[in-house]
């Protein structure tokens, strides 16, 4: 898997990466050091995803306050 900057990832791509990490973490023979690195990267991705979702929610709230219509 090629490394990408988190700011270039869509929320869907982040979820895909997290899903892959989870499968690797659930493997019975994963070295402890690799597990810690995956956990650390996963936490960074979750933080990025949380921030991206917050931005979207704020845009939707702004649209509601302005009385504009929007689609989900």
MODELLER restraints for C-alpha pairs under 7 A, 6 or more apart:
rsr = mdl.restraints
at = mdl.atoms
rsr.add(forms.Gaussian(group=physical.xy_distance, feature=features.Distance(at['CA:6:A'], at['CA:48:A']), mean=6.96, stdev=0.5))
rsr.add(forms.Gaussian(group=physical.xy_distance, feature=features.Distance(at['CA:11:A'], at['CA:49:A']), mean=6.04, stdev=0.5))
rsr.add(forms.Gaussian(group=physical.xy_distance, feature=features.Distance(at['CA:14:A'], at['CA:45:A']), mean=6.46, stdev=0.5))
rsr.add(forms.Gaussian(group=physical.xy_distance, feature=features.Distance(at['CA:14:A'], at['CA:49:A']), mean=6.94, stdev=0.5))
rsr.add(forms.Gaussian(group=physical.xy_distance, feature=features.Distance(at['CA:18:A'], at['CA:42:A']), mean=6.17, stdev=0.5))
rsr.add(forms.Gaussian(group=physical.xy_distance, feature=features.Distance(at['CA:21:A'], at['CA:38:A']), mean=6.38, stdev=0.5))
rsr.add(forms.Gaussian(group=physical.xy_distance, feature=features.Distance(at['CA:25:A'], at['CA:35:A']), mean=6.04, stdev=0.5))
